[in-house]
Amino acid sequence: MSTALIVILIVVALVLLALLLVGGARTRRRRLSQRRVEARGRGAESQRLTQSAQRKESEADAQAARARELAAEAEERRRTAEKERRTAEKEREVAEEHAERARDIDPDR
């Protein structure tokens, strides 16, 4: 083989190697760019989901507070009703005692 042919083969091999390295670097940059875009998209989606979850949590807390308030009001109404029932029962007992006394002292009986 001639020296010129060997030099040409080496130059061609070096050019191919350089092309492969440049192509590999481009491919790597493209992949990194795609990963950045995907990461930004996932970050935005994560932020949206976080805000939605926080909003739902806040709404649930408000509903729980309202339920506790209603339960306290219902308990107060129950206590009032129970007190009124006891008062009515005492009044009934007094009325029955008066009726019994009235029967006892009735001269026509």
N, CA and C atoms as an extended XYZ file, in Angstrom:
327
Properties=species:S:1:pos:R:3:atomname:S:1:resname:S:1:resid:I:1 pbc="F F F"
N         0.833       -1.169        0.000 N   MET     1
C         0.000        0.000        0.000 CA  MET     1
C         0.877        1.231        0.000 C   MET     1
N         0.319        2.186       -0.641 N   SER     2
C         1.110        3.408       -0.728 CA  SER     2
C         0.848        4.283        0.491 C   SER     2
N         1.755        5.128        0.766 N   THR     3
C         1.666        6.034        1.909 CA  THR     3
C         0.475        6.965        1.755 C   THR     3
N         0.220        7.397        0.555 N   ALA     4
C        -0.892        8.313        0.313 CA  ALA     4
C        -2.223        7.636        0.645 C   ALA     4
N        -2.353        6.389        0.282 N   LEU     5
C        -3.582        5.654        0.564 CA  LEU     5
C        -3.775        5.486        2.074 C   LEU     5
N        -2.713        5.199        2.781 N   ILE     6
C        -2.793        5.046        4.231 CA  ILE     6
C        -3.199        6.375        4.877 C   ILE     6
N        -2.602        7.464        4.415 N   VAL     7
C        -2.929        8.788        4.952 CA  VAL     7
C        -4.395        9.106        4.671 C   VAL     7
N        -4.875        8.794        3.451 N   ILE     8
C        -6.270        9.052        3.088 CA  ILE     8
C        -7.196        8.226        3.977 C   ILE     8
N        -6.872        6.972        4.211 N   LEU     9
C        -7.702        6.118        5.076 CA  LEU     9
C        -7.733        6.645        6.504 C   LEU     9
N        -6.602        7.097        7.011 N   ILE    10
C        -6.545        7.645        8.362 CA  ILE    10
C        -7.373        8.926        8.443 C   ILE    10
N        -7.251        9.781        7.433 N   VAL    11
C        -8.010       11.033        7.413 CA  VAL    11
C        -9.516       10.723        7.361 C   VAL    11
N        -9.908        9.772        6.502 N   VAL    12
C       -11.311        9.390        6.397 CA  VAL    12
C       -11.795        8.824        7.738 C   VAL    12
N       -10.991        7.995        8.383 N   ALA    13
C       -11.361        7.424        9.675 CA  ALA    13
C       -11.512        8.520       10.724 C   ALA    13
N       -10.591        9.503       10.703 N   LEU    14
C       -10.678       10.608       11.653 CA  LEU    14
C       -11.913       11.476       11.387 C   LEU    14
N       -12.243       11.698       10.127 N   VAL    15
C       -13.432       12.483        9.773 CA  VAL    15
C       -14.690       11.732       10.235 C   VAL    15
N       -14.740       10.420       10.001 N   LEU    16
C       -15.886        9.626       10.455 CA  LEU    16
C       -16.004        9.659       11.980 C   LEU    16
N       -14.876        9.525       12.656 N   LEU    17
C       -14.876        9.575       14.113 CA  LEU    17
C       -15.369       10.943       14.595 C   LEU    17
N       -14.924       12.019       13.954 N   ALA    18
C       -15.360       13.368       14.324 CA  ALA    18
C       -16.866       13.522       14.084 C   ALA    18
N       -17.346       12.993       12.958 N   LEU    19
C       -18.779       13.059       12.663 CA  LEU    19
C       -19.587       12.288       13.705 C   LEU    19
N       -19.087       11.143       14.097 N   LEU    20
C       -19.776       10.364       15.131 CA  LEU    20
C       -19.806       11.113       16.459 C   LEU    20
N       -18.697       11.724       16.820 N   LEU    21
C       -18.650       12.478       18.073 CA  LEU    21
C       -19.591       13.685       18.037 C   LEU    21
N       -19.602       14.404       16.913 N   VAL    22
C       -20.477       15.562       16.769 CA  VAL    22
C       -21.942       15.102       16.785 C   VAL    22
N       -22.215       14.033       16.060 N   GLY    23
C       -23.592       13.501       16.042 CA  GLY    23
C       -24.016       13.036       17.416 C   GLY    23
N       -23.133       12.395       18.145 N   GLY    24
C       -23.438       11.942       19.507 CA  GLY    24
C       -23.702       13.121       20.440 C   GLY    24
N       -22.917       14.161       20.306 N   ALA    25
C       -23.115       15.347       21.148 CA  ALA    25
C       -24.460       16.005       20.828 C   ALA    25
N       -24.787       16.073       19.544 N   ARG    26
C       -26.088       16.649       19.157 CA  ARG    26
C       -27.238       15.815       19.729 C   ARG    26
N       -27.083       14.502       19.594 N   THR    27
C       -28.124       13.607       20.118 CA  THR    27
C       -28.267       13.800       21.628 C   THR    27
N       -27.141       13.912       22.304 N   ARG    28
C       -27.169       14.105       23.753 CA  ARG    28
C       -27.839       15.438       24.111 C   ARG    28
N       -27.493       16.510       23.405 N   ARG    29
C       -28.108       17.816       23.660 CA  ARG    29
C       -29.614       17.773       23.407 C   ARG    29
N       -30.016       17.085       22.330 N   ARG    30
C       -31.433       16.965       22.006 CA  ARG    30
C       -32.174       16.205       23.111 C   ARG    30
N       -31.560       15.104       23.593 N   ARG    31
C       -32.172       14.344       24.679 CA  ARG    31
C       -32.285       15.173       25.956 C   ARG    31
N       -31.247       15.922       26.259 N   LEU    32
C       -31.291       16.777       27.445 CA  LEU    32
C       -32.368       17.853       27.313 C   LEU    32
N       -32.490       18.405       26.133 N   SER    33
C       -33.522       19.415       25.895 CA  SER    33
C       -34.912       18.807       26.072 C   SER    33
N       -35.088       17.601       25.540 N   GLN    34
C       -36.383       16.925       25.700 CA  GLN    34
C       -36.668       16.639       27.171 C   GLN    34
N       -35.657       16.258       27.913 N   ARG    35
C       -35.826       15.999       29.344 CA  ARG    35
C       -36.198       17.283       30.087 C   ARG    35
N       -35.554       18.399       29.708 N   ARG    36
C       -35.890       19.681       30.345 CA  ARG    36
C       -37.348       20.038       30.095 C   ARG    36
N       -37.784       19.868       28.827 N   VAL    37
C       -39.175       20.176       28.483 CA  VAL    37
C       -40.119       19.277       29.284 C   VAL    37
N       -39.805       18.002       29.349 N   GLU    38
C       -40.644       17.061       30.112 CA  GLU    38
C       -40.645       17.430       31.592 C   GLU    38
N       -39.485       17.787       32.130 N   ALA    39
C       -39.397       18.157       33.547 CA  ALA    39
C       -40.234       19.405       33.829 C   ALA    39
N       -40.191       20.393       32.943 N   ARG    40
C       -41.002       21.598       33.127 CA  ARG    40
C       -42.488       21.244       33.100 C   ARG    40
N       -42.864       20.380       32.161 N   GLY    41
C       -44.262       19.955       32.069 CA  GLY    41
C       -44.711       19.227       33.322 C   GLY    41
N       -43.872       18.343       33.802 N   ARG    42
C       -44.213       17.612       35.022 CA  ARG    42
C       -44.258       18.542       36.228 C   ARG    42
N       -43.354       19.511       36.252 N   GLY    43
C       -43.362       20.485       37.346 CA  GLY    43
C       -44.643       21.303       37.342 C   GLY    43
N       -45.060       21.747       36.158 N   ALA    44
C       -46.301       22.521       36.046 CA  ALA    44
C       -47.497       21.664       36.456 C   ALA    44
N       -47.526       20.408       36.023 N   GLU    45
C       -48.619       19.497       36.387 CA  GLU    45
C       -48.622       19.252       37.899 C   GLU    45
N       -47.448       19.083       38.460 N   SER    46
C       -47.335       18.877       39.906 CA  SER    46
C       -47.860       20.093       40.659 C   SER    46
N       -47.509       21.271       40.199 N   GLN    47
C       -47.980       22.497       40.843 CA  GLN    47
C       -49.502       22.601       40.733 C   GLN    47
N       -50.056       22.284       39.568 N   ARG    48
C       -51.501       22.335       39.376 CA  ARG    48
C       -52.191       21.350       40.323 C   ARG    48
N       -51.662       20.131       40.407 N   LEU    49
C       -52.249       19.117       41.289 CA  LEU    49
C       -52.148       19.524       42.759 C   LEU    49
N       -51.021       20.125       43.127 N   THR    50
C       -50.831       20.580       44.508 CA  THR    50
C       -51.841       21.661       44.856 C   THR    50
N       -52.020       22.619       43.950 N   GLN    51
C       -52.994       23.691       44.198 CA  GLN    51
C       -54.408       23.128       44.292 C   GLN    51
N       -54.726       22.199       43.418 N   SER    52
C       -56.051       21.577       43.449 CA  SER    52
C       -56.256       20.828       44.773 C   SER    52
N       -55.251       20.096       45.197 N   ALA    53
C       -55.351       19.342       46.456 CA  ALA    53
C       -55.491       20.303       47.643 C   ALA    53
N       -54.751       21.406       47.623 N   GLN    54
C       -54.853       22.377       48.712 CA  GLN    54
C       -56.241       23.010       48.746 C   GLN    54
N       -56.783       23.306       47.567 N   ARG    55
C       -58.128       23.892       47.496 CA  ARG    55
C       -59.160       22.908       48.047 C   ARG    55
N       -59.056       21.633       47.644 N   LYS    56
C       -59.981       20.621       48.137 CA  LYS    56
C       -59.840       20.426       49.642 C   LYS    56
N       -58.613       20.449       50.129 N   GLU    57
C       -58.374       20.293       51.567 CA  GLU    57
C       -59.000       21.458       52.333 C   GLU    57
N       -58.848       22.662       51.799 N   SER    58
C       -59.436       23.835       52.429 CA  SER    58
C       -60.961       23.734       52.450 C   SER    58
N       -61.545       23.289       51.344 N   GLU    59
C       -62.995       23.117       51.283 CA  GLU    59
C       -63.460       22.059       52.286 C   GLU    59
N       -62.714       20.975       52.387 N   ALA    60
C       -63.065       19.910       53.339 CA  ALA    60
C       -62.967       20.423       54.777 C   ALA    60
N       -61.942       21.228       55.063 N   ASP    61
C       -61.810       21.801       56.407 CA  ASP    61
C       -63.000       22.706       56.719 C   ASP    61
N       -63.411       23.510       55.733 N   ALA    62
C       -64.557       24.404       55.936 CA  ALA    62
C       -65.826       23.591       56.178 C   ALA    62
N       -66.000       22.528       55.418 N   GLN    63
C       -67.178       21.668       55.605 CA  GLN    63
C       -67.160       21.014       56.984 C   GLN    63
N       -65.994       20.575       57.414 N   ALA    64
C       -65.883       19.944       58.737 CA  ALA    64
C       -66.204       20.961       59.835 C   ALA    64
N       -65.718       22.185       59.673 N   ALA    65
C       -66.011       23.224       60.665 CA  ALA    65
C       -67.504       23.511       60.700 C   ALA    65
N       -68.136       23.584       59.546 N   ARG    66
C       -69.586       23.833       59.483 CA  ARG    66
C       -70.344       22.657       60.120 C   ARG    66
N       -69.893       21.435       59.875 N   ALA    67
C       -70.541       20.260       60.467 CA  ALA    67
C       -70.417       20.298       61.995 C   ALA    67
N       -69.244       20.689       62.494 N   ARG    68
C       -69.071       20.793       63.948 CA  ARG    68
C       -69.992       21.873       64.520 C   ARG    68
N       -70.111       22.981       63.787 N   GLU    69
C       -70.993       24.063       64.223 CA  GLU    69
C       -72.450       23.593       64.269 C   GLU    69
N       -72.871       22.890       63.219 N   LEU    70
C       -74.235       22.369       63.187 CA  LEU    70
C       -74.466       21.346       64.293 C   LEU    70
N       -73.466       20.518       64.540 N   ALA    71
C       -73.593       19.520       65.602 CA  ALA    71
C       -73.727       20.208       66.962 C   ALA    71
N       -72.974       21.282       67.170 N   ALA    72
C       -73.070       22.008       68.441 CA  ALA    72
C       -74.456       22.645       68.575 C   ALA    72
N       -74.960       23.201       67.476 N   GLU    73
C       -76.300       23.792       67.509 CA  GLU    73
C       -77.355       22.715       67.795 C   GLU    73
N       -77.207       21.575       67.164 N   ALA    74
C       -78.159       20.478       67.384 CA  ALA    74
C       -78.100       20.001       68.833 C   ALA    74
N       -76.912       19.920       69.384 N   GLU    75
C       -76.766       19.501       70.786 CA  GLU    75
C       -77.439       20.512       71.703 C   GLU    75
N       -77.279       21.784       71.416 N   GLU    76
C       -77.929       22.818       72.221 CA  GLU    76
C       -79.447       22.710       72.116 C   GLU    76
N       -79.958       22.473       70.911 N   ARG    77
C       -81.410       22.296       70.735 CA  ARG    77
C       -81.889       21.049       71.490 C   ARG    77
N       -81.090       19.981       71.478 N   ARG    78
C       -81.459       18.765       72.201 CA  ARG    78
C       -81.550       19.038       73.693 C   ARG    78
N       -80.554       19.759       74.232 N   ARG    79
C       -80.566       20.080       75.650 CA  ARG    79
C       -81.784       20.940       76.005 C   ARG    79
N       -82.082       21.910       75.161 N   THR    80
C       -83.236       22.777       75.401 CA  THR    80
C       -84.527       21.967       75.373 C   THR    80
N       -84.648       21.090       74.400 N   ALA    81
C       -85.849       20.253       74.289 CA  ALA    81
C       -85.979       19.338       75.503 C   ALA    81
N       -84.874       18.786       75.959 N   GLU    82
C       -84.900       17.908       77.134 CA  GLU    82
C       -85.328       18.698       78.371 C   GLU    82
N       -84.814       19.918       78.508 N   LYS    83
C       -85.192       20.759       79.641 CA  LYS    83
C       -86.687       21.094       79.582 C   LYS    83
N       -87.181       21.428       78.399 N   GLU    84
C       -88.605       21.719       78.232 CA  GLU    84
C       -89.458       20.489       78.526 C   GLU    84
N       -88.971       19.301       78.133 N   ARG    85
C       -89.702       18.060       78.417 CA  ARG    85
C       -89.798       17.835       79.921 C   ARG    85
N       -88.680       18.032       80.635 N   ARG    86
C       -88.694       17.856       82.092 CA  ARG    86
C       -89.638       18.863       82.751 C   ARG    86
N       -89.626       20.095       82.271 N   THR    87
C       -90.523       21.119       82.815 CA  THR    87
C       -91.975       20.733       82.573 C   THR    87
N       -92.284       20.284       81.366 N   ALA    88
C       -93.654       19.875       81.042 CA  ALA    88
C       -94.070       18.683       81.885 C   ALA    88
N       -93.145       17.765       82.114 N   GLU    89
C       -93.453       16.585       82.943 CA  GLU    89
C       -93.774       17.013       84.381 C   GLU    89
N       -92.996       17.952       84.911 N   LYS    90
C       -93.264       18.447       86.273 CA  LYS    90
C       -94.614       19.156       86.319 C   LYS    90
N       -94.909       19.956       85.299 N   GLU    91
C       -96.195       20.646       85.256 CA  GLU    91
C       -97.349       19.645       85.188 C   GLU    91
N       -97.172       18.562       84.415 N   ARG    92
C       -98.193       17.523       84.324 CA  ARG    92
C       -98.400       16.862       85.681 C   ARG    92
N       -97.295       16.573       86.360 N   GLU    93
C       -97.397       15.956       87.687 CA  GLU    93
C       -98.141       16.880       88.656 C   GLU    93
N       -97.825       18.168       88.598 N   VAL    94
C       -98.514       19.128       89.468 CA  VAL    94
C       -99.999       19.159       89.121 C   VAL    94
N      -100.306       19.155       87.831 N   ALA    95
C      -101.710       19.174       87.398 CA  ALA    95
C      -102.433       17.920       87.869 C   ALA    95
N      -101.754       16.766       87.812 N   GLU    96
C      -102.369       15.518       88.274 CA  GLU    96
C      -102.619       15.571       89.783 C   GLU    96
N      -101.665       16.143       90.529 N   GLU    97
C      -101.844       16.287       91.976 CA  GLU    97
C      -103.041       17.193       92.280 C   GLU    97
N      -103.153       18.294       91.540 N   HIS    98
C      -104.298       19.192       91.744 CA  HIS    98
C      -105.604       18.472       91.415 C   HIS    98
N      -105.605       17.709       90.371 N   ALA    99
C      -106.815       16.979       89.988 CA  ALA    99
C      -107.173       15.962       91.060 C   ALA    99
N      -106.180       15.289       91.610 N   GLU   100
C      -106.433       14.299       92.659 CA  GLU   100
C      -106.976       14.978       93.920 C   GLU   100
N      -106.378       16.108       94.285 N   ARG   101
C      -106.870       16.855       95.452 CA  ARG   101
C      -108.301       17.346       95.214 C   ARG   101
N      -108.549       17.790       93.985 N   ALA   102
C      -109.894       18.269       93.658 CA  ALA   102
C      -110.900       17.128       93.780 C   ALA   102
N      -110.519       15.906       93.371 N   ARG   103
C      -111.422       14.753       93.503 CA  ARG   103
C      -111.625       14.421       94.985 C   ARG   103
N      -110.529       14.541       95.759 N   ASP   104
C      -110.628       14.227       97.188 CA  ASP   104
C      -111.577       15.167       97.920 C   ASP   104
N      -111.533       16.432       97.569 N   ILE   105
C      -112.354       17.392       98.296 CA  ILE   105
C      -113.710       17.651       97.642 C   ILE   105
N      -113.980       17.011       96.559 N   ASP   106
C      -115.275       17.191       95.868 CA  ASP   106
C      -116.383       16.585       96.716 C   ASP   106
N      -117.372       17.379       97.134 N   PRO   107
C      -118.435       16.858       97.978 CA  PRO   107
C      -119.384       15.941       97.218 C   PRO   107
N      -119.431       16.037       95.918 N   ASP   108
C      -120.335       15.199       95.135 CA  ASP   108
C      -119.709       13.842       94.817 C   ASP   108
N      -118.625       13.611       95.174 N   ARG   109
C      -117.962       12.339       94.871 CA  ARG   109
C      -118.101       11.319       95.889 C   ARG   109
